């Protein structure tokens, strides 16, 4: 049986602005041997009626994605705003959310792919994933696809640097500690200077540490606005350690192009 939007690990819908619009979707944590390189694998499959278009809008994680599709392999860089993809006809994708060390091991400068994507030449990976996803049993095909992806990563990605592993620690800290809303707080927790933190984020993620912090906080704010109609915008602002509601609203408008209240109504 295929999974739907409520089957993410821990019911995690962060980053997905309109879950009800999703096609069949599965998200799977990366196994231990590649967990330092990949956060998780995500696999949508869709089959739309002729002429129908399904727009998927995403407030993406501050990271890059390596995606095997039906016709290409692409590497999508971190985004500074809401992104979208229009789905048509029938298809699938098998994506990997890269950790900073994963992008380092792939050998790509994240600063060159911010808000864009490039083609990746990996015919062996493409062939393996296509064979797996053609399985008549979709559960089995999905499982095989992840296994093939993991084998390819182990055999083809270079050893990540120690600095990129430290960048993973930065990512984990910002992602899990909601009290961190300023760059100096993150730097202090990691035991480095603000300037060193800024260099680390730019080198291994492609955006500033402040942008990483704000993206995680905005993802949580959007999720709470969407899932809990009883919570006020002021309460969300306070819980996420914003100085006031106006600052949260300003971040929302900058990145999502709308106020928090408008997003809550639209969803």
Secondary structure, DSSP 8 states (H G I E B T S, - for coil): ----GGGSGGG--TTBS-GGG--EEEEEE--GGGTTTEEEEEEEEEE--TT-EEEEEE---SSEEEEEESS-EEEE---SS-EEEEEESEEEEEEEEE-HHHHHHHT--GGGSTT-EEE---HHHHHHHHHHHT-SSHHHHHHHHHHHHHHHHHHHS----HHHHHHHHHHHHHHH-TT--SHHHHHHHHTS-HHHHHHHHHHHTSS-HHHHHHHHHHHHHHHHHHH-TTS-HHHHHHHTT-SSHHHHHHHHHHHHSS-HHHHHHH-
